[in-house]
Amino acid sequence: MIRFDQVSVRYDGADRPTLSGLDLTVPEGELVLLVGPSGVGKSTLLGAVSGLVPHFTGGTLSGRVTVDGRDTRTHKPRELADLVGTVGQDPLAHFVTDTVEDELAYGMESLGLAPDVMRRRVEETLDLLGLAELRDRPIATLSGGQQQRVAIGSVLTSHPKVLVLDEPTSALDPAAAEEVLAVLQRLVHDLGTTVLMAEHRLERVVQYADQVILLPSPGAAPVTGTPQEVMAVSPVHPPVVALGRLAGWSPLPLSVRDARRGAGDLRARLAGAAPVRGVPGDRHVPHPAPSRNRGSGSGAPGFGEGRAGEKLTRLFGRRSPAAPETPAAPETPAAPVTRVEALGVRRGRIEALRRVTFTVTPGETIALMGRNGAGKSTLLATLVGMIEPTTGTVTVGGHTPRSTRPRDLIRQVGLVPQEPRDLLYADTVAAECAAADADADAAPGTCRALVAELLPGIHDGTHPRDLSEGQRLALALAVVLTGRPPLLLLDEPTRGLDYAAKARLVGILRGLAVQGHAIVLATHDVELAAELAHRVVILADGEIVADGPTAEVVVSSPAFAPQTAKILAPQQWLTVSQVRTALEATP
């Protein structure tokens, strides 16, 4: 169905090709998973299938890409629209109309389908993706995960032979992700649709793949094979594979069910051990005096004097980013950084939050979890004063966010939103970092060093819009972290990040927590919550339904338990690194 013959892609100004000499075949009616570290060219490969590369993105494509016999060099994207359906990383860039139902119908209108056919397919897609209750909603009022489902639905209605999906589950809660993947399975198995999908959250998708294509580095030859074959050598792999490698299981399990079947001996070896709940050397450190910072996305304490590398060492230490212990909440009592009392927020006809009460203390990391539309992003927006409470009170650092001047509020709280481009306005990465250093009164190079920590290989002269979704997130995080705000809010911080980048992010956030910074992150990434969070707060329909230590909340939850917990239940192990530490300590 899809064939690459000696395909190379080089963008203008790049010092090396993004893809080089690529030879691949994607058979008809299979689900093929594209994996690899951030920035290796996965989005470029997908774009070459849909014709967006090079017709829309620019650059030079050599070789030949054919889809069902059509050459993408001679067929522009509109001439492939009846054959290839594409959903990119950013669903907002995909939408043309204002409401859900109109968006689902738009593609079929462009193809000139009959009204009765359009009506039937819209209803089928609403049911397939669980969107029926949202059919009349303005797209702008939907959560990020809901928008992602609408974007997928808008291409499904045209019944393409090929679906090209870039991070399709990155913004979805676990249950919604399962629903989308079940739909893709039905399309592959029942209709013979060919699905080519890039995804970093391999724990969700690898067990469904017929083939896996690994791009190990930019311009390198791909590695292709069955999921078991590729996962055995891949530098990016889900926790179930990491646990299988650690335990020496053969063949490697790809699903929790397969792993549980072979986990009896491992559970027996771990029976006498208990997961470590603290990070060695952690202690509460008071915040330094606040300093200036930039715009609505960052806040206060500066790094101090000295070179950027020395400051990073003092701030984050030399611990491995994937430290094996589950973090424990700070032992020293402290006044809350944030206090929320009986908070209610109404947005039009929607009651987004109801009677929400909780506190955040210095050095504490809290994961906000819950299905799409539960109110997580609304809560974060209220904490930075973007939304005014309807009822109740919110205080951050002794300030009421909505009534506090932005210049004063940014000394207390920084927010990295779901769309990192909202924080990026300079023409180059270097200019963005220089502005962040100046706004935070940090030494030159501080922000750039943070970018290198999160995602190495980003060039100074690159325009932020030319970065991948994960790379833009890394840059936005670095901009906010340059100021080290006392309260750091992150909305889906691992969207678009591979496992290595996520591990580096975990290390940086742990270092900030050690320094006494409070962190609240809204996430669907259960593995991130297991690695990082002291507490998990679960929201449902705008209300808190669970609030407690991470292990107590997630282990008992089928939806929010990490893979390691599911495999080794009823023992309370959350991460592979915990298991590794315990095994190394076992005689």
HUPERA-V152895 format. One record per residue. RES is the residue in three letters. PHI is phi in radians with two decimals (none if undefined). Layout:
res: <RES;RES>
phi: <PHI;PHI>
This chain:
res: <MET;ILE;ARG;PHE;ASP;GLN;VAL;SER;VAL;ARG;TYR;ASP;GLY;ALA;ASP;ARG;PRO;THR;LEU;SER;GLY;LEU;ASP;LEU;THR;VAL;PRO;GLU;GLY;GLU;LEU;VAL;LEU;LEU;VAL;GLY;PRO;SER;GLY;VAL;GLY;LYS;SER;THR;LEU;LEU;GLY;ALA;VAL;SER;GLY;LEU;VAL;PRO;HIS;PHE;THR;GLY;GLY;THR;LEU;SER;GLY;ARG;VAL;THR;VAL;ASP;GLY;ARG;ASP;THR;ARG;THR;HIS;LYS;PRO;ARG;GLU;LEU;ALA;ASP;LEU;VAL;GLY;THR;VAL;GLY;GLN;ASP;PRO;LEU;ALA;HIS;PHE;VAL;THR;ASP;THR;VAL;GLU;ASP;GLU;LEU;ALA;TYR;GLY;MET;GLU;SER;LEU;GLY;LEU;ALA;PRO;ASP;VAL;MET;ARG;ARG;ARG;VAL;GLU;GLU;THR;LEU;ASP;LEU;LEU;GLY;LEU;ALA;GLU;LEU;ARG;ASP;ARG;PRO;ILE;ALA;THR;LEU;SER;GLY;GLY;GLN;GLN;GLN;ARG;VAL;ALA;ILE;GLY;SER;VAL;LEU;THR;SER;HIS;PRO;LYS;VAL;LEU;VAL;LEU;ASP;GLU;PRO;THR;SER;ALA;LEU;ASP;PRO;ALA;ALA;ALA;GLU;GLU;VAL;LEU;ALA;VAL;LEU;GLN;ARG;LEU;VAL;HIS;ASP;LEU;GLY;THR;THR;VAL;LEU;MET;ALA;GLU;HIS;ARG;LEU;GLU;ARG;VAL;VAL;GLN;TYR;ALA;ASP;GLN;VAL;ILE;LEU;LEU;PRO;SER;PRO;GLY;ALA;ALA;PRO;VAL;THR;GLY;THR;PRO;GLN;GLU;VAL;MET;ALA;VAL;SER;PRO;VAL;HIS;PRO;PRO;VAL;VAL;ALA;LEU;GLY;ARG;LEU;ALA;GLY;TRP;SER;PRO;LEU;PRO;LEU;SER;VAL;ARG;ASP;ALA;ARG;ARG;GLY;ALA;GLY;ASP;LEU;ARG;ALA;ARG;LEU;ALA;GLY;ALA;ALA;PRO;VAL;ARG;GLY;VAL;PRO;GLY;ASP;ARG;HIS;VAL;PRO;HIS;PRO;ALA;PRO;SER;ARG;ASN;ARG;GLY;SER;GLY;SER;GLY;ALA;PRO;GLY;PHE;GLY;GLU;GLY;ARG;ALA;GLY;GLU;LYS;LEU;THR;ARG;LEU;PHE;GLY;ARG;ARG;SER;PRO;ALA;ALA;PRO;GLU;THR;PRO;ALA;ALA;PRO;GLU;THR;PRO;ALA;ALA;PRO;VAL;THR;ARG;VAL;GLU;ALA;LEU;GLY;VAL;ARG;ARG;GLY;ARG;ILE;GLU;ALA;LEU;ARG;ARG;VAL;THR;PHE;THR;VAL;THR;PRO;GLY;GLU;THR;ILE;ALA;LEU;MET;GLY;ARG;ASN;GLY;ALA;GLY;LYS;SER;THR;LEU;LEU;ALA;THR;LEU;VAL;GLY;MET;ILE;GLU;PRO;THR;THR;GLY;THR;VAL;THR;VAL;GLY;GLY;HIS;THR;PRO;ARG;SER;THR;ARG;PRO;ARG;ASP;LEU;ILE;ARG;GLN;VAL;GLY;LEU;VAL;PRO;GLN;GLU;PRO;ARG;ASP;LEU;LEU;TYR;ALA;ASP;THR;VAL;ALA;ALA;GLU;CYS;ALA;ALA;ALA;ASP;ALA;ASP;ALA;ASP;ALA;ALA;PRO;GLY;THR;CYS;ARG;ALA;LEU;VAL;ALA;GLU;LEU;LEU;PRO;GLY;ILE;HIS;ASP;GLY;THR;HIS;PRO;ARG;ASP;LEU;SER;GLU;GLY;GLN;ARG;LEU;ALA;LEU;ALA;LEU;ALA;VAL;VAL;LEU;THR;GLY;ARG;PRO;PRO;LEU;LEU;LEU;LEU;ASP;GLU;PRO;THR;ARG;GLY;LEU;ASP;TYR;ALA;ALA;LYS;ALA;ARG;LEU;VAL;GLY;ILE;LEU;ARG;GLY;LEU;ALA;VAL;GLN;GLY;HIS;ALA;ILE;VAL;LEU;ALA;THR;HIS;ASP;VAL;GLU;LEU;ALA;ALA;GLU;LEU;ALA;HIS;ARG;VAL;VAL;ILE;LEU;ALA;ASP;GLY;GLU;ILE;VAL;ALA;ASP;GLY;PRO;THR;ALA;GLU;VAL;VAL;VAL;SER;SER;PRO;ALA;PHE;ALA;PRO;GLN;THR;ALA;LYS;ILE;LEU;ALA;PRO;GLN;GLN;TRP;LEU;THR;VAL;SER;GLN;VAL;ARG;THR;ALA;LEU;GLU;ALA;THR;PRO>
phi: <none;-2.14;-2.38;-1.91;-2.06;0.88;-1.54;-2.29;-2.32;-2.24;-1.53;-1.03;1.51;-1.35;-1.51;-2.72;-1.21;-1.28;-2.13;-2.48;1.00;-1.41;-2.14;-2.58;-2.35;-1.95;-1.21;-1.22;1.27;-2.20;-1.73;-1.96;-1.78;-1.80;-2.24;2.67;-1.06;-1.05;1.47;-1.54;1.95;-1.12;-1.14;-1.14;-1.08;-1.11;-1.12;-1.19;-1.24;-1.48;1.57;-1.12;-1.82;-1.82;-1.07;-1.83;-1.44;1.44;1.53;-2.09;-1.93;-2.01;1.54;-2.48;-2.05;-2.14;-2.20;0.90;1.56;-1.58;-1.46;-1.26;-1.27;-1.80;-2.07;-1.32;-0.92;-1.15;-1.48;-1.95;-1.10;-1.36;-1.87;-2.10;-1.82;-2.17;-2.21;-1.49;-1.19;-1.87;-1.11;-1.08;-1.28;-1.61;-1.43;-2.06;-1.83;-1.77;-2.07;-1.07;-1.10;-1.12;-1.16;-1.13;-1.51;-1.04;-1.06;-1.21;-1.07;-1.12;-1.53;1.33;-1.29;-1.17;-1.00;-1.20;-1.15;-1.05;-1.07;-1.12;-1.19;-1.06;-1.11;-1.08;-1.24;-1.00;-1.27;-1.02;-1.80;1.11;-1.91;-1.00;-1.25;-1.83;-1.01;-1.71;-1.33;-1.09;-1.06;-1.13;-1.61;-1.45;-1.24;-1.05;-1.18;-1.12;-1.08;-1.11;-1.16;-1.12;-1.07;-1.14;-1.10;-1.15;-1.62;-1.17;-1.10;-1.45;0.91;-1.23;-1.35;-2.21;-1.95;-1.99;-2.19;-1.93;0.95;-1.24;-1.91;-1.10;-1.85;-1.78;-1.23;-0.96;-1.17;-1.14;-1.10;-1.08;-1.10;-1.12;-1.17;-1.12;-1.09;-1.08;-1.06;-1.12;-1.11;-1.22;-1.34;-1.63;-1.93;1.26;-1.19;-1.61;-2.07;-2.01;-2.36;-1.78;-2.71;-1.55;-1.47;-1.16;-1.06;-1.54;-2.12;-1.10;-1.23;-1.63;-1.35;-1.49;-2.37;-2.22;-1.97;-1.81;-1.77;-1.25;-2.82;-1.00;1.41;-1.40;-1.18;-1.30;-1.96;-2.15;2.86;-1.23;-0.97;-1.11;-1.13;-1.29;-1.11;-1.17;-2.11;-1.28;-1.28;-1.96;-2.75;-1.35;-1.00;-1.09;-1.26;-1.04;-1.16;-1.11;-1.12;-1.09;-1.47;1.31;-1.30;-2.51;-1.24;-1.13;-1.32;-1.96;-2.28;-1.06;-1.05;-1.10;-1.18;-1.09;-1.08;-1.87;-1.65;-1.03;-1.10;-1.15;-1.07;-1.15;-1.16;-1.61;-1.05;-1.57;-1.84;-2.29;-1.00;-1.28;-1.84;-2.32;-1.78;-0.94;1.48;-1.15;-2.73;-1.38;-2.11;-1.05;-1.22;-1.24;-1.09;-1.22;-2.42;-1.14;-2.69;-1.64;0.42;-1.42;-1.83;-2.65;-2.53;-1.75;-0.97;-1.48;-1.38;1.75;-1.67;1.87;-1.23;-1.05;-1.10;-1.14;-1.19;-1.09;-1.11;-1.14;-1.30;-1.83;1.24;-2.02;-1.11;-1.07;-1.05;-1.79;-0.94;-1.32;-1.58;-1.37;-1.16;-1.94;-1.12;-0.98;-1.44;-1.38;-1.06;-2.60;-1.16;-1.06;-1.28;-2.35;-2.31;-2.09;-2.19;0.84;-1.25;-2.30;-2.36;-2.02;-2.10;1.17;-1.50;-1.69;-1.55;-1.30;-2.36;-2.44;0.87;-1.51;-2.35;-2.94;-2.22;-2.24;-1.84;-0.99;1.44;-1.73;-2.02;-2.09;-1.76;-1.56;-2.26;2.56;-1.15;-0.99;1.47;-1.32;2.02;-1.12;-1.15;-1.09;-1.12;-1.09;-1.12;-1.21;-1.17;-1.82;1.42;-1.31;-2.22;-1.56;-1.08;-1.42;-2.43;1.41;-2.34;-2.38;-2.24;-2.27;1.01;1.43;-1.87;-1.60;-0.95;-1.18;-1.82;-1.76;-1.03;-0.93;-1.12;-1.45;-1.19;-1.18;-1.38;-2.00;-2.57;-2.25;-2.17;-1.84;-1.36;-1.06;-1.79;-1.08;-1.09;-1.12;-1.73;-1.93;-2.36;-1.45;-1.53;-2.44;-1.08;-1.09;-1.16;-1.08;-1.20;-1.11;-1.14;-1.13;-1.08;-1.16;-1.16;-1.63;0.96;-1.69;-1.11;-0.94;1.70;-1.12;-1.11;-1.11;-1.15;-1.17;-1.05;-1.13;-1.14;-1.36;-2.53;-1.09;1.74;-1.42;-1.47;-1.03;-1.48;-1.27;-1.34;-0.94;-1.25;-1.55;-1.42;-1.20;-1.02;-1.14;-1.21;-1.09;-1.09;-1.05;-1.16;-1.11;-1.07;-1.10;-1.03;-1.29;-1.21;-1.00;-1.52;0.78;-1.17;-1.01;-2.11;-1.98;-1.98;-2.32;-1.88;0.92;-1.26;-1.78;-1.10;1.51;-1.69;-1.40;-1.14;-1.15;-1.13;-1.15;-1.10;-1.15;-1.09;-1.02;-1.08;-1.16;-1.17;-1.09;-1.08;-1.13;-1.13;-1.04;-1.35;1.75;-1.34;-1.56;-2.27;-2.17;-2.21;-1.59;-2.66;-1.77;-1.49;-1.17;-1.22;-1.11;-1.04;-1.13;-1.31;-2.05;-1.44;-1.36;-2.22;-2.13;-2.00;-1.82;-1.81;-2.52;0.90;1.46;-2.10;-1.39;-1.91;-2.71;-2.70;-3.07;-0.96;-0.94;-1.07;-1.17;-1.43;-1.45;-1.09;-1.50;-1.87;-1.07;-1.41;-1.90;-1.32;-1.25;-1.05;-1.07;-1.11;-1.16;-1.24;-1.77;-0.99;-1.52;-1.17;-1.69;-1.70;-1.82;-2.36;-1.13;-1.15;-1.05;-1.11;-1.06;-1.07;-1.14;-1.19;-1.15;-1.52;-1.47;-1.06>
